């Protein structure tokens, strides 16, 4: 069991990592949306794809973290 100080550092690093991943996913989703719009896809459909890329990426991240937790707890 980590000490209170170490746990605080781990929580802080986790929050910063989550914010970084959210910014990267938002940029990726915007790029995909702009690409689709530039090749003639209607704006509403491109916005829907934007949302699917962003939330799909976050869902994938959550699934990977949940699957990795048992391995990390053994360390």
Buried (B, 14 or more C-beta within 10 A) or exposed (E): EEEEEEEEEEEEEEEEEBEEEBEEBBEBBEEBBEEBBEEEBEEEEBBBBBEEBBEEBBEEBEEEEEEEEEEEEEE
